């Protein structure tokens, strides 16, 4: 059997998809990586009438611990301006045992943040050992009750699947 060379199996530089992923590194650090598709880059450059490479690339990190995040109710947020060619970044000096979420975006001329992509939520690990019997993950208080403010429960008919694989 002939051995295959590794040159035939190189990882591509880009996958041409919109992607923003957040990962925990330690109790006070996160790692985020992203890719913005050519289509989204083109739409953004057409909307702002400038080259995409000239626009600032900004990561907005939200602290969303113990809340249902609606885009404006975070405990705090931080903006990190990255380099134009960056596709990943480390975020340091965070708090342990907190839930974070990130947006990748840009600024307008008026310094208004425009989000392009949203990441997954991630919980940073504890900085100390858990007390015996204490739950490792806390639950959002709204999830423990049946009545959730500003949330619409689906009607019965919205839970019925209309497609059937069987022919009649």
RATA-V559849 format. One record per backbone hydrogen bond with DSSP energy under -0.5 kcal/mol. CO is the residue of the C=O (numbers start at 1). NH is the residue of the N-H. Records with the same first field share a line. If there is no record, write none. Layout:
CO: NH / NH
This chain:
5: 8
6: 9
7: 10
17: 19
19: 35
21: 33
23: 31
26: 29
28: 94
29: 25 / 26
30: 91
31: 23
32: 89
33: 21
35: 19 / 37
37: 41
38: 42
39: 43
40: 44
41: 45
42: 46
43: 47
44: 48
45: 49 / 50
51: 54
52: 55
56: 58
57: 82
58: 60 / 105
59: 61 / 80
60: 62 / 103
61: 78
62: 64 / 101
63: 75 / 76
64: 67
67: 69
76: 63
78: 61
80: 59 / 82
82: 57
83: 86
87: 34
89: 32
90: 92
91: 30
95: 98
98: 124
99: 64
100: 122
101: 62
102: 119
103: 60
104: 116 / 117
105: 58
106: 114
108: 111
112: 108
113: 115
114: 106
117: 104
122: 100 / 124
125: 97
131: 134
140: 143 / 144
141: 144
142: 145
146: 148
147: 149
148: 151
151: 153
155: 158
156: 159
157: 160
160: 162
